[in-house]
Structures are given as structure tokens and as C-alpha cells.
């Protein structure tokens, strides 16, 4: 939080002298802060954190400007990675919501199929847990079980509930 006060609205990398760093955040006992090059890490225009590296010594092969430019590039790439991670989470949430909506639509269309899909899902999870599958694999298993009959959504109820054999035309509808 103290470094955030130093960074404020700063969007470009900057140098922070050891004395300034110490004034904001005292180092652990027995240690001292070096001079730092700091790049704010922004996400959605807000400060999400920062990247700090020791300021190079005078015998470094890189100039301060080169270090700050490199730090800016690392900060920009980190911000892109954070944004992609957030987009992935949003995409996953949207996908789960879509599966739930499809399951609800299936339930409305065919009560048996709905109970069957839930039964298959519960059974699959119990078997997966007994096999020791990890959480990610269990989630995929659950989604697969919920979706295994999803193609029935487009099938008219009179075909789904028809007793006996389907006609060739009805089979073609089911196959599509």
C-alpha cells in the first residue's frame, strides 16, 4: 500500500531511491532496500500491482533508459496476461451459464430426459470421485454428463415420447 502511494497515477516506469523506499516500507531487520526501478502494473486503468527490479549498477551493460523500457514491456505484457486470465474466467462462467440454460430448456421439453441427465451427472460424479479424479476432470465429467442428451432439444416432443419404432423421416430428424 505504501508503494501504491508512491506510484499513484504514474503509468511509466520510474526510479525509486533506496531512501524513498525505506521511508515508505521499512525493510526487514538487518536488510536494506537497494535503489529500484519500478513499473506500475495496471489492469483496467487501475493499479493492480507493480514490478520492481534493482537499479543497475554503474558498471551495468544497460543504461537506465534501457532498463526502464524493458520494464515497461514486461509490465505491458503482464497486464495483457492478467486481462486474458480474466477473459478466460468470464468465458468459463458464460459457458457454465449456457449449459445450465440448455439443461433447463431440455427439462422443459422432456421431463424424463431431464431426470435422466441429472441422474447420469450424479452417477458420473460419484464414479469419478471413487476413481480419484481431480476437480478439473470432475467438472468436465459433470458437463459432459449434462450435455450428453442435449441434442434432443431440437427434437419435437411427439418424436421423443413416441412409443415404438421411429419412421425413416423421424429417424432423420433425430440424426440431425
N, CA and C atoms as an extended XYZ file, in Angstrom:
528
Properties=species:S:1:pos:R:3:atomname:S:1:resname:S:1:resid:I:1 pbc="F F F"
N         0.822       -1.198        0.000 N   UNK     1
C         0.000        0.000        0.000 CA  UNK     1
C         0.857        1.248        0.000 C   UNK     1
N         1.965        1.212        0.723 N   UNK     2
C         2.836        2.383        0.765 CA  UNK     2
C         3.425        2.659       -0.608 C   UNK     2
N         3.804        1.602       -1.329 N   UNK     3
C         4.366        1.804       -2.661 CA  UNK     3
C         3.296        2.338       -3.596 C   UNK     3
N         2.035        1.925       -3.386 N   UNK     4
C         0.945        2.463       -4.205 CA  UNK     4
C         0.876        3.982       -4.066 C   UNK     4
N         1.158        4.469       -2.857 N   UNK     5
C         1.170        5.915       -2.648 CA  UNK     5
C         2.244        6.579       -3.483 C   UNK     5
N         3.376        5.930       -3.635 N   UNK     6
C         4.454        6.464       -4.457 CA  UNK     6
C         4.068        6.388       -5.924 C   UNK     6
N         3.482        5.263       -6.338 N   UNK     7
C         3.142        5.047       -7.737 CA  UNK     7
C         1.991        5.949       -8.153 C   UNK     7
N         0.945        6.016       -7.316 N   UNK     8
C        -0.209        6.878       -7.610 CA  UNK     8
C        -0.752        6.657       -9.001 C   UNK     8
N        -0.844        7.749       -9.776 N   UNK     9
C        -1.361        7.676      -11.145 CA  UNK     9
C        -0.256        7.456      -12.165 C   UNK     9
N         0.946        7.240      -11.685 N   UNK    10
C         2.096        7.041      -12.562 CA  UNK    10
C         1.831        5.852      -13.474 C   UNK    10
N         2.082        6.003      -14.766 N   UNK    11
C         1.875        4.877      -15.672 CA  UNK    11
C         3.177        4.425      -16.314 C   UNK    11
N         4.209        5.231      -16.189 N   UNK    12
C         5.504        4.874      -16.760 CA  UNK    12
C         6.429        4.359      -15.658 C   UNK    12
N         7.345        3.477      -16.012 N   UNK    13
C         8.338        3.028      -15.041 CA  UNK    13
C         9.155        4.218      -14.531 C   UNK    13
N         9.628        4.102      -13.303 N   UNK    14
C        10.402        5.186      -12.704 CA  UNK    14
C        11.405        4.611      -11.725 C   UNK    14
N        12.324        5.461      -11.301 N   UNK    15
C        13.334        5.051      -10.322 CA  UNK    15
C        12.872        5.444       -8.939 C   UNK    15
N        13.149        4.597       -7.982 N   UNK    16
C        12.835        4.871       -6.585 CA  UNK    16
C        14.114        4.667       -5.783 C   UNK    16
N        14.604        5.759       -5.210 N   UNK    17
C        15.840        5.681       -4.432 CA  UNK    17
C        15.610        4.834       -3.190 C   UNK    17
N        16.676        4.197       -2.723 N   UNK    18
C        16.605        3.337       -1.543 CA  UNK    18
C        16.049        4.092       -0.350 C   UNK    18
N        16.452        5.354       -0.188 N   UNK    19
C        15.974        6.152        0.948 CA  UNK    19
C        14.462        6.369        0.867 C   UNK    19
N        13.946        6.616       -0.351 N   UNK    20
C        12.495        6.788       -0.525 CA  UNK    20
C        11.763        5.484       -0.211 C   UNK    20
N        12.287        4.387       -0.721 N   UNK    21
C        11.655        3.088       -0.481 CA  UNK    21
C        11.618        2.790        1.011 C   UNK    21
N        12.718        3.081        1.703 N   UNK    22
C        12.803        2.815        3.138 CA  UNK    22
C        11.815        3.679        3.913 C   UNK    22
N        11.602        4.915        3.439 N   UNK    23
C        10.659        5.812        4.117 CA  UNK    23
C         9.228        5.281        4.009 C   UNK    23
N         8.910        4.617        2.907 N   UNK    24
C         7.546        4.107        2.713 CA  UNK    24
C         7.353        2.718        3.297 C   UNK    24
N         8.345        1.871        3.114 N   UNK    25
C         8.246        0.492        3.593 CA  UNK    25
C         9.575        0.127        4.241 C   UNK    25
N         9.623        0.101        5.559 N   UNK    26
C        10.891       -0.275        6.208 CA  UNK    26
C        11.286       -1.696        5.815 C   UNK    26
N        12.553       -1.904        5.509 N   UNK    27
C        12.992       -3.256        5.141 CA  UNK    27
C        12.999       -4.169        6.361 C   UNK    27
N        13.052       -5.464        6.128 N   UNK    28
C        13.146       -6.408        7.250 CA  UNK    28
C        14.415       -6.132        8.064 C   UNK    28
N        14.413       -6.481        9.343 N   UNK    29
C        15.596       -6.240       10.197 CA  UNK    29
C        16.862       -6.819        9.587 C   UNK    29
N        17.916       -6.032        9.599 N   UNK    30
C        19.205       -6.479        9.091 CA  UNK    30
C        19.383       -6.321        7.593 C   UNK    30
N        18.352       -5.876        6.888 N   UNK    31
C        18.438       -5.707        5.428 CA  UNK    31
C        18.222       -4.243        5.077 C   UNK    31
N        18.570       -3.910        3.855 N   UNK    32
C        18.295       -2.553        3.364 CA  UNK    32
C        17.785       -2.659        1.935 C   UNK    32
N        16.999       -1.675        1.539 N   UNK    33
C        16.482       -1.656        0.178 CA  UNK    33
C        17.539       -1.093       -0.759 C   UNK    33
N        17.645       -1.658       -1.948 N   UNK    34
C        18.507       -1.049       -2.961 CA  UNK    34
C        17.703        0.028       -3.706 C   UNK    34
N        18.369        0.785       -4.555 N   UNK    35
C        17.631        1.650       -5.469 CA  UNK    35
C        16.841        0.732       -6.396 C   UNK    35
N        15.638        1.137       -6.726 N   UNK    36
C        14.759        0.272       -7.511 CA  UNK    36
C        14.290        0.957       -8.784 C   UNK    36
N        14.069        0.151       -9.802 N   UNK    37
C        13.336        0.586      -10.987 CA  UNK    37
C        11.965       -0.070      -10.842 C   UNK    37
N        10.909        0.746      -10.889 N   UNK    38
C         9.557        0.244      -10.641 CA  UNK    38
C         8.674        0.524      -11.852 C   UNK    38
N         7.910       -0.483      -12.244 N   UNK    39
C         6.923       -0.316      -13.315 CA  UNK    39
C         5.555       -0.630      -12.741 C   UNK    39
N         4.638        0.341      -12.789 N   UNK    40
C         3.271        0.061      -12.351 CA  UNK    40
C         2.636       -0.990      -13.254 C   UNK    40
N         1.876       -1.859      -12.656 N   UNK    41
C         1.147       -2.889      -13.397 CA  UNK    41
C        -0.316       -2.507      -13.320 C   UNK    41
N        -0.864       -2.085      -14.447 N   UNK    42
C        -2.237       -1.583      -14.472 CA  UNK    42
C        -3.145       -2.582      -15.169 C   UNK    42
N        -4.353       -2.667      -14.641 N   UNK    43
C        -5.365       -3.538      -15.215 CA  UNK    43
C        -6.672       -2.758      -15.195 C   UNK    43
N        -7.285       -2.588      -16.343 N   UNK    44
C        -8.488       -1.755      -16.477 CA  UNK    44
C        -8.245       -0.340      -15.972 C   UNK    44
N        -7.046        0.178      -16.206 N   UNK    45
C        -6.729        1.530      -15.804 CA  UNK    45
C        -6.448        1.702      -14.320 C   UNK    45
N        -6.550        0.625      -13.569 N   UNK    46
C        -6.320        0.685      -12.121 CA  UNK    46
C        -5.007        0.011      -11.792 C   UNK    46
N        -4.374        0.492      -10.740 N   UNK    47
C        -3.131       -0.110      -10.299 CA  UNK    47
C        -3.424       -1.488       -9.716 C   UNK    47
N        -2.840       -2.516      -10.331 N   UNK    48
C        -3.047       -3.885       -9.870 CA  UNK    48
C        -1.840       -4.388       -9.084 C   UNK    48
N        -0.739       -3.698       -9.200 N   UNK    49
C         0.482       -4.099       -8.535 CA  UNK    49
C         1.646       -3.388       -9.182 C   UNK    49
N         2.810       -3.904       -8.979 N   UNK    50
C         3.977       -3.306       -9.602 CA  UNK    50
C         5.050       -4.354       -9.782 C   UNK    50
N         5.964       -4.058      -10.672 N   UNK    51
C         7.125       -4.903      -10.893 CA  UNK    51
C         8.325       -4.057      -10.507 C   UNK    51
N         9.168       -4.584       -9.655 N   UNK    52
C        10.337       -3.839       -9.215 CA  UNK    52
C        11.597       -4.661       -9.433 C   UNK    52
N        12.635       -3.997       -9.893 N   UNK    53
C        13.946       -4.628      -10.048 CA  UNK    53
C        14.994       -3.682       -9.486 C   UNK    53
N        16.090       -4.238       -9.100 N   UNK    54
C        17.192       -3.402       -8.613 CA  UNK    54
C        17.659       -2.491       -9.740 C   UNK    54
N        17.943       -1.262       -9.386 N   UNK    55
C        18.517       -0.357      -10.378 CA  UNK    55
C        19.902       -0.888      -10.721 C   UNK    55
N        20.246       -0.895      -11.991 N   UNK    56
C        21.562       -1.435      -12.359 CA  UNK    56
C        22.688       -0.577      -11.787 C   UNK    56
N        23.788       -1.230      -11.532 N   UNK    57
C        24.959       -0.513      -11.026 CA  UNK    57
C        25.622        0.246      -12.162 C   UNK    57
N        26.554        1.095      -11.838 N   UNK    58
C        27.211        1.920      -12.852 CA  UNK    58
C        28.005        1.085      -13.841 C   UNK    58
N        28.408       -0.115      -13.464 N   UNK    59
C        29.167       -0.962      -14.391 CA  UNK    59
C        28.262       -1.879      -15.223 C   UNK    59
N        26.943       -1.654      -15.178 N   UNK    60
C        25.996       -2.468      -15.945 CA  UNK    60
C        26.160       -2.189      -17.437 C   UNK    60
N        25.900       -3.203      -18.250 N   UNK    61
C        25.984       -3.028      -19.706 CA  UNK    61
C        24.754       -2.322      -20.271 C   UNK    61
N        23.704       -2.111      -19.446 N   UNK    62
C        22.478       -1.467      -19.897 CA  UNK    62
C        22.307       -0.117      -19.213 C   UNK    62
N        21.784        0.823      -19.950 N   UNK    63
C        21.521        2.137      -19.372 CA  UNK    63
C        20.216        2.094      -18.594 C   UNK    63
N        20.017        3.104      -17.775 N   UNK    64
C        18.772        3.218      -17.012 CA  UNK    64
C        17.578        3.273      -17.964 C   UNK    64
N        17.701        4.040      -19.033 N   UNK    65
C        16.599        4.141      -20.002 CA  UNK    65
C        16.260        2.790      -20.617 C   UNK    65
N        17.284        1.985      -20.918 N   UNK    66
C        17.038        0.648      -21.474 CA  UNK    66
C        16.312       -0.234      -20.460 C   UNK    66
N        16.742       -0.168      -19.216 N   UNK    67
C        16.100       -0.968      -18.163 CA  UNK    67
C        14.639       -0.541      -17.999 C   UNK    67
N        14.382        0.760      -17.994 N   UNK    68
C        13.010        1.245      -17.829 CA  UNK    68
C        12.136        0.852      -19.020 C   UNK    68
N        12.693        0.897      -20.236 N   UNK    69
C        11.921        0.473      -21.426 CA  UNK    69
C        11.599       -1.017      -21.340 C   UNK    69
N        12.585       -1.815      -20.952 N   UNK    70
C        12.366       -3.254      -20.806 CA  UNK    70
C        11.322       -3.526      -19.731 C   UNK    70
N        11.419       -2.809      -18.636 N   UNK    71
C        10.461       -2.966      -17.542 CA  UNK    71
C         9.055       -2.594      -17.998 C   UNK    71
N         8.945       -1.560      -18.817 N   UNK    72
C         7.637       -1.151      -19.359 CA  UNK    72
C         7.065       -2.284      -20.211 C   UNK    72
N         7.905       -2.896      -21.041 N   UNK    73
C         7.448       -4.012      -21.878 CA  UNK    73
C         6.967       -5.190      -21.047 C   UNK    73
N         7.712       -5.499      -19.995 N   UNK    74
C         7.317       -6.599      -19.104 CA  UNK    74
C         6.000       -6.261      -18.416 C   UNK    74
N         5.864       -5.030      -17.974 N   UNK    75
C         4.633       -4.589      -17.315 CA  UNK    75
C         3.440       -4.677      -18.278 C   UNK    75
N         3.634       -4.211      -19.510 N   UNK    76
C         2.552       -4.265      -20.505 CA  UNK    76
C         2.145       -5.702      -20.797 C   UNK    76
N         3.129       -6.591      -20.962 N   UNK    77
C         2.823       -7.997      -21.233 CA  UNK    77
C         2.120       -8.653      -20.051 C   UNK    77
N         2.518       -8.276      -18.846 N   UNK    78
C         1.871       -8.811      -17.642 CA  UNK    78
C         0.415       -8.360      -17.576 C   UNK    78
N         0.168       -7.091      -17.930 N   UNK    79
C        -1.207       -6.581      -17.934 CA  UNK    79
C        -2.060       -7.336      -18.952 C   UNK    79
N        -1.482       -7.631      -20.118 N   UNK    80
C        -2.206       -8.409      -21.138 CA  UNK    80
C        -2.514       -9.811      -20.613 C   UNK    80
N        -1.551      -10.420      -19.934 N   UNK    81
C        -1.766      -11.762      -19.378 CA  UNK    81
C        -2.871      -11.743      -18.335 C   UNK    81
N        -2.904      -10.711      -17.479 N   UNK    82
C        -3.971      -10.596      -16.481 CA  UNK    82
C        -5.330      -10.438      -17.151 C   UNK    82
N        -5.382       -9.622      -18.191 N   UNK    83
C        -6.642       -9.412      -18.916 CA  UNK    83
C        -7.119      -10.711      -19.560 C   UNK    83
N        -6.205      -11.454      -20.149 N   UNK    84
C        -6.572      -12.736      -20.770 CA  UNK    84
C        -7.094      -13.714      -19.727 C   UNK    84
N        -6.466      -13.727      -18.566 N   UNK    85
C        -6.916      -14.621      -17.498 CA  UNK    85
C        -8.335      -14.257      -17.070 C   UNK    85
N        -8.611      -12.956      -16.940 N   UNK    86
C        -9.952      -12.517      -16.564 CA  UNK    86
C       -10.961      -12.866      -17.658 C   UNK    86
N       -10.580      -12.679      -18.913 N   UNK    87
C       -11.477      -13.034      -20.019 CA  UNK    87
C       -11.773      -14.526      -20.025 C   UNK    87
N       -10.763      -15.344      -19.719 N   UNK    88
C       -10.964      -16.786      -19.661 CA  UNK    88
C       -11.967      -17.143      -18.565 C   UNK    88
N       -11.814      -16.503      -17.398 N   UNK    89
C       -12.751      -16.756      -16.302 CA  UNK    89
C       -14.166      -16.359      -16.707 C   UNK    89
N       -14.307      -15.216      -17.368 N   UNK    90
C       -15.629      -14.774      -17.825 CA  UNK    90
C       -16.200      -15.741      -18.846 C   UNK    90
N       -15.349      -16.219      -19.755 N   UNK    91
C       -15.791      -17.171      -20.766 CA  UNK    91
C       -16.263      -18.464      -20.115 C   UNK    91
N       -15.516      -18.931      -19.120 N   UNK    92
C       -15.898      -20.155      -18.418 CA  UNK    92
C       -17.242      -19.974      -17.706 C   UNK    92
N       -17.436      -18.819      -17.048 N   UNK    93
C       -18.712      -18.546      -16.374 CA  UNK    93
C       -19.859      -18.517      -17.385 C   UNK    93
N       -19.622      -17.895      -18.539 N   UNK    94
C       -20.647      -17.831      -19.583 CA  UNK    94
C       -20.970      -19.232      -20.096 C   UNK    94
N       -19.945      -20.048      -20.272 N   UNK    95
C       -20.154      -21.412      -20.747 CA  UNK    95
C       -21.008      -22.206      -19.770 C   UNK    95
N       -20.679      -22.129      -18.487 N   UNK    96
C       -21.449      -22.857      -17.472 CA  UNK    96
C       -22.894      -22.361      -17.461 C   UNK    96
N       -23.092      -21.048      -17.576 N   UNK    97
C       -24.454      -20.499      -17.613 CA  UNK    97
C       -25.213      -21.014      -18.829 C   UNK    97
N       -24.521      -21.114      -19.956 N   UNK    98
C       -25.158      -21.629      -21.172 CA  UNK    98
C       -25.555      -23.087      -21.010 C   UNK    98
N       -24.679      -23.886      -20.420 N   UNK    99
C       -25.004      -25.303      -20.185 CA  UNK    99
C       -26.213      -25.414      -19.268 C   UNK    99
N       -26.243      -24.594      -18.227 N   UNK   100
C       -27.391      -24.615      -17.319 CA  UNK   100
C       -28.675      -24.227      -18.046 C   UNK   100
N       -28.592      -23.212      -18.908 N   UNK   101
C       -29.776      -22.791      -19.666 CA  UNK   101
C       -30.238      -23.904      -20.604 C   UNK   101
N       -29.299      -24.574      -21.249 N   UNK   102
C       -29.659      -25.683      -22.133 CA  UNK   102
C       -30.290      -26.830      -21.340 C   UNK   102
N       -29.737      -27.116      -20.176 N   UNK   103
C       -30.307      -28.177      -19.330 CA  UNK   103
C       -31.719      -27.802      -18.904 C   UNK   103
N       -31.937      -26.532      -18.580 N   UNK   104
C       -33.286      -26.081      -18.210 CA  UNK   104
C       -34.244      -26.187      -19.389 C   UNK   104
N       -33.736      -25.851      -20.583 N   UNK   105
C       -34.578      -25.968      -21.785 CA  UNK   105
C       -34.925      -27.422      -22.045 C   UNK   105
N       -33.969      -28.293      -21.848 N   UNK   106
C       -34.214      -29.721      -22.035 CA  UNK   106
C       -35.232      -30.228      -21.023 C   UNK   106
N       -35.104      -29.750      -19.793 N   UNK   107
C       -36.035      -30.137      -18.747 CA  UNK   107
C       -37.462      -29.729      -19.110 C   UNK   107
N       -37.601      -28.528      -19.656 N   UNK   108
C       -38.923      -28.043      -20.031 CA  UNK   108
C       -39.492      -28.861      -21.182 C   UNK   108
N       -38.621      -29.373      -22.040 N   UNK   109
C       -39.055      -30.104      -23.220 CA  UNK   109
C       -39.397      -31.562      -22.915 C   UNK   109
N       -38.657      -32.166      -22.018 N   UNK   110
C       -38.837      -33.593      -21.769 CA  UNK   110
C       -38.456      -33.909      -20.332 C   UNK   110
N       -39.441      -34.135      -19.487 N   UNK   111
C       -39.199      -34.367      -18.064 CA  UNK   111
C       -38.337      -35.602      -17.838 C   UNK   111
N       -38.566      -36.663      -18.605 N   UNK   112
C       -37.761      -37.877      -18.433 CA  UNK   112
C       -36.287      -37.596      -18.707 C   UNK   112
N       -36.020      -36.901      -19.837 N   UNK   113
C       -34.639      -36.615      -20.214 CA  UNK   113
C       -33.958      -35.785      -19.145 C   UNK   113
N       -34.684      -34.841      -18.568 N   UNK   114
C       -34.122      -34.009      -17.515 CA  UNK   114
C       -33.710      -34.860      -16.324 C   UNK   114
N       -34.609      -35.707      -15.847 N   UNK   115
C       -34.281      -36.573      -14.711 CA  UNK   115
C       -33.126      -37.499      -15.073 C   UNK   115
N       -33.150      -38.003      -16.299 N   UNK   116
C       -32.107      -38.901      -16.779 CA  UNK   116
C       -30.751      -38.185      -16.789 C   UNK   116
N       -30.701      -36.955      -17.311 N   UNK   117
C       -29.447      -36.197      -17.384 CA  UNK   117
C       -28.899      -35.923      -15.985 C   UNK   117
N       -29.777      -35.568      -15.063 N   UNK   118
C       -29.332      -35.319      -13.690 CA  UNK   118
C       -28.832      -36.613      -13.038 C   UNK   118
N       -29.541      -37.707      -13.289 N   UNK   119
C       -29.136      -38.990      -12.737 CA  UNK   119
C       -27.769      -39.399      -13.288 C   UNK   119
N       -27.586      -39.251      -14.600 N   UNK   120
C       -26.309      -39.582      -15.242 CA  UNK   120
C       -25.193      -38.690      -14.685 C   UNK   120
N       -25.491      -37.415      -14.524 N   UNK   121
C       -24.498      -36.476      -13.985 CA  UNK   121
C       -24.085      -36.864      -12.570 C   UNK   121
N       -25.067      -37.123      -11.703 N   UNK   122
C       -24.765      -37.519      -10.320 CA  UNK   122
C       -23.978      -38.826      -10.275 C   UNK   122
N       -24.417      -39.793      -11.063 N   UNK   123
C       -23.735      -41.089      -11.105 CA  UNK   123
C       -22.300      -40.922      -11.609 C   UNK   123
N       -22.121      -40.129      -12.654 N   UNK   124
C       -20.790      -39.912      -13.220 CA  UNK   124
C       -19.862      -39.282      -12.192 C   UNK   124
N       -20.377      -38.323      -11.437 N   UNK   125
C       -19.552      -37.676      -10.416 CA  UNK   125
C       -19.166      -38.651       -9.309 C   UNK   125
N       -20.108      -39.475       -8.907 N   UNK   126
C       -19.789      -40.464       -7.859 CA  UNK   126
C       -18.703      -41.429       -8.342 C   UNK   126
N       -18.833      -41.877       -9.582 N   UNK   127
C       -17.822      -42.782      -10.139 CA  UNK   127
C       -16.484      -42.059      -10.273 C   UNK   127
N       -16.507      -40.816      -10.773 N   UNK   128
C       -15.276      -40.041      -10.923 CA  UNK   128
C       -14.577      -39.807       -9.601 C   UNK   128
N       -15.354      -39.509       -8.558 N   UNK   129
C       -14.772      -39.311       -7.229 CA  UNK   129
C       -14.173      -40.612       -6.705 C   UNK   129
N       -14.876      -41.715       -6.925 N   UNK   130
C       -14.372      -43.019       -6.487 CA  UNK   130
C       -13.073      -43.370       -7.217 C   UNK   130
N       -12.930      -42.895       -8.446 N   UNK   131
C       -11.709      -43.143       -9.211 CA  UNK   131
C       -10.588      -42.177       -8.830 C   UNK   131
N       -10.926      -41.163       -8.015 N   UNK   132
C        -9.906      -40.209       -7.578 CA  UNK   132
C        -9.587      -39.138       -8.599 C   UNK   132
N       -10.546      -38.822       -9.485 N   UNK   133
C       -10.303      -37.790      -10.492 CA  UNK   133
C       -10.167      -36.422       -9.831 C   UNK   133
N        -9.342      -35.560      -10.418 N   UNK   134
C        -9.140      -34.218       -9.870 CA  UNK   134
C       -10.359      -33.336      -10.170 C   UNK   134
N       -10.417      -32.173       -9.510 N   UNK   135
C       -11.578      -31.273       -9.622 CA  UNK   135
C       -11.860      -30.858      -11.064 C   UNK   135
N       -10.806      -30.529      -11.811 N   UNK   136
C       -10.992      -30.082      -13.195 CA  UNK   136
C       -11.616      -31.190      -14.042 C   UNK   136
N       -11.127      -32.395      -13.878 N   UNK   137
C       -11.653      -33.534      -14.636 CA  UNK   137
C       -13.084      -33.840      -14.205 C   UNK   137
N       -13.369      -33.718      -12.908 N   UNK   138
C       -14.739      -33.937      -12.429 CA  UNK   138
C       -15.690      -32.914      -13.035 C   UNK   138
N       -15.251      -31.666      -13.160 N   UNK   139
C       -16.099      -30.630      -13.751 CA  UNK   139
C       -16.396      -30.962      -15.211 C   UNK   139
N       -15.380      -31.410      -15.932 N   UNK   140
C       -15.589      -31.805      -17.338 CA  UNK   140
C       -16.538      -32.994      -17.436 C   UNK   140
N       -16.371      -33.927      -16.527 N   UNK   141
C       -17.232      -35.101      -16.500 CA  UNK   141
C       -18.684      -34.695      -16.250 C   UNK   141
N       -18.885      -33.787      -15.304 N   UNK   142
C       -20.235      -33.312      -14.992 CA  UNK   142
C       -20.855      -32.611      -16.194 C   UNK   142
N       -20.095      -31.741      -16.843 N   UNK   143
C       -20.619      -31.038      -18.016 CA  UNK   143
C       -20.941      -32.017      -19.140 C   UNK   143
N       -20.063      -32.991      -19.346 N   UNK   144
C       -20.320      -33.997      -20.388 CA  UNK   144
C       -21.580      -34.785      -20.103 C   UNK   144
N       -21.779      -35.141      -18.846 N   UNK   145
C       -22.977      -35.893      -18.470 CA  UNK   145
C       -24.234      -35.046      -18.690 C   UNK   145
N       -24.150      -33.757      -18.325 N   UNK   146
C       -25.314      -32.886      -18.530 CA  UNK   146
C       -25.611      -32.693      -20.008 C   UNK   146
N       -24.559      -32.675      -20.814 N   UNK   147
C       -24.731      -32.387      -22.240 CA  UNK   147
C       -24.994      -33.623      -23.103 C   UNK   147
N       -24.886      -34.808      -22.538 N   UNK   148
C       -24.925      -35.986      -23.400 CA  UNK   148
C       -26.241      -36.151      -24.161 C   UNK   148
N       -27.309      -35.605      -23.681 N   UNK   149
C       -28.599      -35.684      -24.389 CA  UNK   149
C       -29.049      -34.334      -24.946 C   UNK   149
N       -28.168      -33.372      -24.974 N   UNK   150
C       -28.566      -32.010      -25.318 CA  UNK   150
C       -29.106      -31.901      -26.749 C   UNK   150
N       -28.703      -32.811      -27.609 N   UNK   151
C       -29.199      -32.800      -28.984 CA  UNK   151
C       -30.697      -33.023      -29.080 C   UNK   151
N       -31.293      -33.508      -28.018 N   UNK   152
C       -32.737      -33.742      -28.018 CA  UNK   152
C       -33.535      -32.449      -27.962 C   UNK   152
N       -32.876      -31.319      -27.669 N   UNK   153
C       -33.604      -30.048      -27.588 CA  UNK   153
C       -34.334      -29.737      -28.879 C   UNK   153
N       -33.710      -30.008      -30.009 N   UNK   154
C       -34.334      -29.682      -31.290 CA  UNK   154
C       -35.326      -30.721      -31.785 C   UNK   154
N       -35.526      -31.756      -31.030 N   UNK   155
C       -36.422      -32.833      -31.457 CA  UNK   155
C       -37.823      -32.577      -30.907 C   UNK   155
N       -38.822      -32.619      -31.776 N   UNK   156
C       -40.196      -32.418      -31.301 CA  UNK   156
C       -40.571      -33.463      -30.245 C   UNK   156
N       -41.378      -33.031      -29.282 N   UNK   157
C       -41.778      -33.901      -28.168 CA  UNK   157
C       -42.496      -35.153      -28.643 C   UNK   157
N       -43.297      -35.024      -29.699 N   UNK   158
C       -44.034      -36.208      -30.149 CA  UNK   158
C       -43.092      -37.301      -30.661 C   UNK   158
N       -41.922      -36.918      -31.163 N   UNK   159
C       -40.943      -37.929      -31.587 CA  UNK   159
C       -40.213      -38.490      -30.363 C   UNK   159
N       -39.838      -37.605      -29.434 N   UNK   160
C       -39.117      -38.054      -28.242 CA  UNK   160
C       -39.925      -39.025      -27.398 C   UNK   160
N       -41.219      -38.791      -27.312 N   UNK   161
C       -42.070      -39.595      -26.433 CA  UNK   161
C       -42.834      -40.685      -27.176 C   UNK   161
N       -42.570      -40.831      -28.455 N   UNK   162
C       -43.300      -41.801      -29.263 CA  UNK   162
C       -42.981      -43.234      -28.816 C   UNK   162
N       -43.998      -44.004      -28.529 N   UNK   163
C       -43.743      -45.411      -28.222 CA  UNK   163
C       -43.454      -46.172      -29.527 C   UNK   163
N       -42.596      -47.141      -29.453 N   UNK   164
C       -42.332      -47.958      -30.641 CA  UNK   164
C       -41.264      -47.349      -31.538 C   UNK   164
N       -41.162      -47.952      -32.740 N   UNK   165
C       -40.130      -47.573      -33.709 CA  UNK   165
C       -40.430      -46.228      -34.355 C   UNK   165
N       -39.335      -45.543      -34.734 N   UNK   166
C       -39.470      -44.288      -35.458 CA  UNK   166
C       -39.557      -44.568      -36.954 C   UNK   166
N       -40.236      -43.707      -37.660 N   UNK   167
C       -40.272      -43.810      -39.127 CA  UNK   167
C       -38.931      -43.330      -39.664 C   UNK   167
N       -38.693      -43.547      -40.940 N   UNK   168
C       -37.444      -43.090      -41.572 CA  UNK   168
C       -37.320      -41.568      -41.453 C   UNK   168
N       -38.422      -40.857      -41.643 N   UNK   169
C       -38.403      -39.386      -41.548 CA  UNK   169
C       -38.093      -38.942      -40.116 C   UNK   169
N       -38.668      -39.651      -39.143 N   UNK   170
C       -38.416      -39.298      -37.740 CA  UNK   170
C       -36.945      -39.590      -37.366 C   UNK   170
N       -36.418      -40.714      -37.869 N   UNK   171
C       -35.017      -41.040      -37.617 CA  UNK   171
C       -34.100      -39.951      -38.163 C   UNK   171
N       -34.438      -39.459      -39.358 N   UNK   172
C       -33.630      -38.415      -39.984 CA  UNK   172
C       -33.633      -37.152      -39.112 C   UNK   172
N       -34.769      -36.805      -38.538 N   UNK   173
C       -34.858      -35.643      -37.650 CA  UNK   173
C       -33.980      -35.851      -36.430 C   UNK   173
N       -34.025      -37.041      -35.845 N   UNK   174
C       -33.209      -37.345      -34.671 CA  UNK   174
C       -31.725      -37.306      -35.030 C   UNK   174
N       -31.373      -37.823      -36.194 N   UNK   175
C       -29.961      -37.854      -36.606 CA  UNK   175
C       -29.405      -36.451      -36.836 C   UNK   175
N       -30.264      -35.533      -37.274 N   UNK   176
C       -29.757      -34.167      -37.459 CA  UNK   176
C       -29.467      -33.519      -36.141 C   UNK   176
